[in-house]
Amino acid sequence: TEDKGIGYKRWLTKHNLKAMAQTLIFLEEKGLTDEDALNQRIAELETKYHDALAVVKDLETRMADNKTLRRHAAAYTSTKNIAQQFKTAKRPAAFEEQHRAELTAYRAAAAYFKANNLTKLPSPKKLEAEYAQLASEKAKFYEQYKEAKIELLKLKDAKQNVALFFREDERTQHHER
């Protein structure tokens, strides 16, 4: 601010006072005028934020697993007849060459079911309903995550503003002496 001139210094002082006033109003509205209460609320929000984020990540993983299962179930169902025809084909090599893509999809689906110990083919409607329920839960927890994140950022900014203001105030008092 040394080389900016007196007009800039006045503007900066006025700007800083307005920012501090807004910060104090925000903290009073939240009932967080005590530093310990502010730190406690920040810690609570960080916990809520991280917990909600962990749940969202878990739900996303479960949704992806559900989607993979639905894809394999659909592939298995649509290619099952070709796999049965392959077992009874008179010329298996020629039949496999002709239906390579379908047989590959069938084998991949069968391998997926075996790897996941699935002995019964799940119902597509049941899988879709489960996916919709997971998506609904994810939306709810994502909303909690967003709200916690926004309030957490505002409180951290307010805490930083207060710290900067008092640091600035100490420097001003020190220079006046």
MORAMO-V221142 format. One record per residue. RES is the residue in three letters. PHI is phi in degrees with one decimal (999 if undefined). PSI is psi in radians with two decimals (* if undefined). NEAR is the number of other ideal C-beta (glycine too) atoms within 12 Angstrom. Layout:
BEGIN
res=<RES RES>
phi=<PHI PHI>
psi=<PSI PSI>
near=<NEAR NEAR>
END
This chain:
BEGIN
res=<THR GLU ASP LYS GLY ILE GLY TYR LYS ARG TRP LEU THR LYS HIS ASN LEU LYS ALA MET ALA GLN THR LEU ILE PHE LEU GLU GLU LYS GLY LEU THR ASP GLU ASP ALA LEU ASN GLN ARG ILE ALA GLU LEU GLU THR LYS TYR HIS ASP ALA LEU ALA VAL VAL LYS ASP LEU GLU THR ARG MET ALA ASP ASN LYS THR LEU ARG ARG HIS ALA ALA ALA TYR THR SER THR LYS ASN ILE ALA GLN GLN PHE LYS THR ALA LYS ARG PRO ALA ALA PHE GLU GLU GLN HIS ARG ALA GLU LEU THR ALA TYR ARG ALA ALA ALA ALA TYR PHE LYS ALA ASN ASN LEU THR LYS LEU PRO SER PRO LYS LYS LEU GLU ALA GLU TYR ALA GLN LEU ALA SER GLU LYS ALA LYS PHE TYR GLU GLN TYR LYS GLU ALA LYS ILE GLU LEU LEU LYS LEU LYS ASP ALA LYS GLN ASN VAL ALA LEU PHE PHE ARG GLU ASP GLU ARG THR GLN HIS HIS GLU ARG>
phi=<999 -57.2 -94.8 -84.7 103.1 -70.9 -64.2 -66.0 -61.5 -64.9 -59.6 -62.7 -62.3 -63.6 -61.0 -63.7 -66.1 -63.7 -62.3 -68.0 -62.8 -62.5 -64.1 -64.9 -60.8 -59.8 -67.1 -67.7 -61.0 -84.1 71.6 -121.5 -82.7 -92.9 -62.3 -65.1 -64.3 -63.9 -63.5 -65.5 -64.2 -62.3 -63.2 -60.8 -67.3 -62.8 -63.7 -60.7 -60.5 -69.2 -64.2 -63.7 -64.1 -62.9 -65.2 -60.6 -62.7 -62.2 -65.0 -63.2 -64.1 -64.4 -66.1 -64.6 -62.6 -61.4 -63.8 -63.4 -62.3 -62.2 -63.6 -67.4 -63.6 -66.1 -64.7 -63.1 -63.4 -75.0 -110.6 -61.5 -61.8 -66.2 -64.2 -68.7 -64.7 -62.9 -63.9 -105.4 -67.0 -76.0 -122.2 -58.5 -64.9 -67.0 -64.2 -64.9 -62.5 -70.4 -119.7 -58.1 -63.2 -65.2 -66.9 -64.5 -63.4 -62.7 -65.6 -64.2 -65.3 -62.4 -65.3 -63.0 -62.8 -66.2 -63.4 -100.7 54.8 -98.9 -99.9 -119.6 -70.4 -70.7 -71.8 -59.0 -66.2 -64.4 -64.6 -65.7 -65.3 -64.0 -63.0 -63.2 -66.6 -63.0 -63.8 -64.5 -61.1 -60.4 -60.6 -64.7 -70.4 -66.2 -63.7 -61.2 -60.7 -63.4 -61.4 -63.6 -64.3 -63.4 -65.4 -61.2 -63.6 -63.3 -68.4 -65.5 -62.6 -62.7 -61.6 -66.3 -61.3 -63.0 -62.1 -65.3 -61.6 -70.5 -65.8 -63.9 -62.5 -63.6 -64.2 -63.7 -65.2 -66.3 -71.3 -73.6 -72.5>
psi=<-0.17 -0.85 0.12 -0.44 2.93 -0.55 -0.73 -0.72 -0.72 -0.79 -0.79 -0.74 -0.81 -0.76 -0.81 -0.67 -0.71 -0.75 -0.72 -0.68 -0.77 -0.69 -0.80 -0.71 -0.79 -0.81 -0.64 -0.69 -0.63 -0.14 0.59 0.89 -0.22 2.35 -0.68 -0.72 -0.69 -0.82 -0.66 -0.76 -0.69 -0.76 -0.74 -0.78 -0.65 -0.72 -0.83 -0.75 -0.87 -0.66 -0.81 -0.69 -0.71 -0.73 -0.74 -0.78 -0.73 -0.78 -0.66 -0.70 -0.78 -0.64 -0.72 -0.71 -0.74 -0.76 -0.73 -0.77 -0.75 -0.72 -0.80 -0.67 -0.73 -0.74 -0.73 -0.81 -0.76 -0.35 0.03 -0.72 -0.71 -0.69 -0.66 -0.67 -0.62 -0.67 -0.53 0.12 2.49 -0.59 1.45 -0.65 -0.80 -0.70 -0.74 -0.69 -0.72 -0.56 0.63 -0.81 -0.79 -0.75 -0.64 -0.75 -0.72 -0.81 -0.67 -0.74 -0.78 -0.70 -0.68 -0.79 -0.73 -0.75 -0.53 0.22 0.73 2.01 -0.36 2.36 2.15 2.65 2.29 -0.68 -0.70 -0.72 -0.72 -0.70 -0.71 -0.72 -0.75 -0.70 -0.73 -0.71 -0.68 -0.80 -0.75 -0.75 -0.72 -0.84 -0.56 -0.64 -0.77 -0.73 -0.82 -0.79 -0.79 -0.70 -0.79 -0.85 -0.67 -0.79 -0.71 -0.76 -0.66 -0.69 -0.76 -0.76 -0.74 -0.71 -0.76 -0.79 -0.74 -0.71 -0.81 -0.56 -0.75 -0.73 -0.73 -0.72 -0.72 -0.78 -0.65 -0.71 -0.48 -0.44 *>
near=<17 8 7 12 11 12 11 14 16 14 15 18 20 14 18 24 18 16 22 25 18 20 30 20 16 23 27 16 15 22 13 28 18 15 17 12 18 32 19 18 27 28 19 19 29 22 17 25 28 20 18 28 23 17 25 28 18 18 27 23 16 22 26 18 22 27 20 24 29 28 21 31 32 23 29 31 24 18 26 23 16 26 27 15 20 26 15 12 18 10 13 16 13 12 20 21 15 16 24 17 16 26 29 19 25 31 24 22 31 24 16 25 24 14 13 18 8 20 9 11 22 27 15 21 12 17 27 20 16 23 27 17 18 27 22 16 22 27 20 18 27 23 18 26 28 19 18 29 22 17 26 28 18 25 33 24 21 33 30 19 28 29 19 18 26 18 16 22 18 14 14 16 11 10 9 8 7>
END
